[in-house]
Amino acid sequence: MTPIETFPNPAPNGRRYTITHANPEFTSVCPKTGLPDFGTITVKYIPDKTCIELKALKYYFLDFRNKGIFYEAVTNQILDDLVAACDPLEMDVIAEWMPRGGISSVIVASHKRS
């Protein structure tokens, strides 16, 4: 996987603010059928010491383009990888998948530092 780069939080002195990044063109592959899955991945987080660099995030998302992975697994993998990269105070990853066979899915994975 492409490494997720970070940069220092420009407001680290106890100010809590929310960053939201949305990728409306996320693509992965259904591991059962081999057909492409299309969705919107939204990452919403409260940073601590570091923030996620957007170009690196874009290339990280592109790594899933040909990967066979279920919706639930991709959502949780993105959360795990991003939390490991930037250690946020809180983070949500919301995966909204385009309908397939008349059914759409929304998967939400959350992290909150104890």
N, C-alpha and C positions, 0 to 999 in steps of 0.2 A: 504494500500500500504506500501511496505517496505520503511523506511525512507531513504532519500538520504543524505549521509554523505559528509562532505567537510573537507578540510584541508587548512591551510593558504597558500596563494600564495607565492612561494619562491622568486618571483621577483616583489614585489608590488610597487616599487618606480617609477611609471610612465612608465615602459617599457611595451609596448603593444606587446603581442605575441599571437599566435593562438594555441589552443589545439583542436585536432580532435580525436574523439573516434568513431569507427565503430563496429556495432554489425551485422554481416552477417547472424546470425541465429535467428533473431527476429520472434516470433510467437504470433499471436492473433487469434481470432475466428470471422468469419463473423456473425453478429447478425441476418441476415436473414436466412442463410442456416445452421448455426452451423458448417460449414466446416472450417478447419484451413486456415489461411492466413500466408504466409511466406514472409519475406522481409529483407532488410538491413536498419537499422536505423543508420544514421550518425549524430553525434552531433559535431558541430564546434563552438567554442566560444573563445572570448577574455575575460580572467578573470579580475576581479577587486581585491577584498581582499581574495577571496577563490576559490579553485578548487574542482572539483567533485572527490570523491574517487571511484576508479574503481570497487572494490568488491561490494560496496553498489549499484553502477549503474547496475552491472550485476544482482543482486538480484531484483532490482527495475524492470528491463526489464522482468524478469521471472514472475512477477506478472501479466503480460498481457497474458500469455500462454493460459489461459482458459477463458479470458474475451471476451465477445461479444461486439465488438466495430468497427465502421467504420474507414477506413483509415484516413479520415480527422480528426476525433475526436481523434484517438490515437496520431497522429502527434502533434496536438495542445495541448493535455493533457501533453505529454512529455515535450514540450516547457514550458508550464506554470509551471509544477512541478520543472523542472531544474532551471528556472529563479528564482522561489521562494526560492530554496535551496541555490543558490550561487550568485545571483544578479550580473551577468556578465555585462560587458560593451556592448557586442554584443553576440548574439547566433543565430545559424540556426540549425534546426532539419530537416533533409532530410530523408524521408521514401520512399524507392524504393521497390515496391511490385512485386513479381513474377507474371507472367501472369496467368490469370484465364479466360477461355473462349477466349483465344487469345488476351486479352487486358492486358497490364501492366500499372501501375500507379506510378507516382512520385508526392509526396506531400511535399512542402517546407513551413515551418513556421518560421518566423523570429522575432527577438526582437532586438531593439537598444535602449539603454538608452538615454533619452532626455537630 
